[in-house]
Amino acid sequence: MPGTRARRVGRVASDRADKTIIVEVESVRRHRLYKKPVRVRRKFMAHDPQDTCRIGDVVQIEESRPMSRRKRWRLVEVLERTQLTDEERQAAFSTGMADEESISSSEDSKHD
């Protein structure tokens, strides 16, 4: 359908830049040769005009006109807010343990 813009759902990986978020979109594809499901992750820079998103939020983004050299997406809505505090969020993402398992395990240990 012409004129329809692509939409993606992903998790915010970074919110350091002003009015910009980096969204990591994960999909599962089949390997061409081995036919095994392979997890593919892509990062998109998206425009967040009110700076409402934080690391770990699940958001929906949509294609838009180019806003800068690499920013061609814009935030549509925040689907789910993260439950992490700022200190936990920075610790998890600065050490490179940005997987959902590490985030959920830190939340589980906090409640025990």
Secondary structure, DSSP 8 states (H G I E B T S, - for coil): -TT---EEEEEEEE--STTEEEEEEEEEEE-TTT--EEEEEEEEEEE-TT----TT-EEEEEE-S--SSSEEEEEEEEEE-----HHHHHHHHHTT--SHHHHHHHHHHHH-
